Amino acid sequence: MPDGARQRQIVIRRADRPGDLGWMVMAHGELHEKQFDWSTDFETLVARIVADYATEPSPATDAAWIAEVDGERAGCVMLVADDDPGTAKLRVLLVPPSARGLGMGTRLVEEALAFARAADFRRVKLWTTDNLVSARKIYQHFGFVLTEEEPYRGFGHDLVGQTWSLDLQATPAG
């Protein structure tokens, strides 16, 4: 079989191995600088999110996943409890362009939403910027609705910050 025709092995697993959390931070920093010329302020934000998760994760309400392609990290997502009871936050979804088109972003979010439902969250929300079009398509696929939008100066650019929300009680699983 020609090398290009072989089936790629895709695995979604918990982010529980040494290097997983550091990879999340590094991959976000490198990719967003390359794609959008974002400053290290973005990598700092991701590092804070990941550090908060790593410091005191609650196995009942917080989880993170890594997507691998042929044994190499190629995507991630995290779900953590929000300060608002019954609400979870979807965080740090990333699939680099070289791994897009394999369904990993959808599978990562699907895994996070299944966890949210099992943890009895009523709602999942997320914050993003309007230029992250690939991620937005995934959120819309699952029924997330844009609930807030405002100009945002960050990461060295003028952006539009967006808050998206999903009512888990109103949407079927999967």
Steps between C-alpha positions, in 0.01 A plus 500: 500500500641845411610700805245778436214249484556346844241561768619740768450388858308763700464465875325731747633444851516676835775758533670314782850430371814700571530780244129512408423824683823664387423397142162675525669827593782470246275395211260788562782754522679382188193449285328828583820696446551334162137526382395833651820672614370493856740604773618292793211652698285224349742227605499656848120478512507133397774431755279649775201291391707182492673581830164560670384162375821325606510658845169373636307287253180345624459160329122537533481829308830565319668306220736548208560296186772460241441387143780298346563418136729203450621533860582873482308774683283687251218663695359579841203627696412553863175522697493663845233607743406867483437716808133498397349177646384257234720659234820366348752678280644349184862611479808482277357314200777465245559296187795621291436549127717198417255277690173662395250315287535180703205574729713547810354836601150354488608190691675708767196720558272195492711342775490817709122537462443135593707561814299817575173309472629217721610760757144644496593842367199685362694734275839531331644834398819611330684816403673539165576760237310539176802423280520139622265381225581126508427476871180702465369252241550219752319693774208573268484133398428410862239774543701767679337841464679836494387681816737795517737681268721801566815664367808374678858624495726207569793295384632804312188551284153647488267200514137420568452289810208259498322299767317189381263289709339159475197396707564131562142443613365626169738312269525126446830326557714443190 
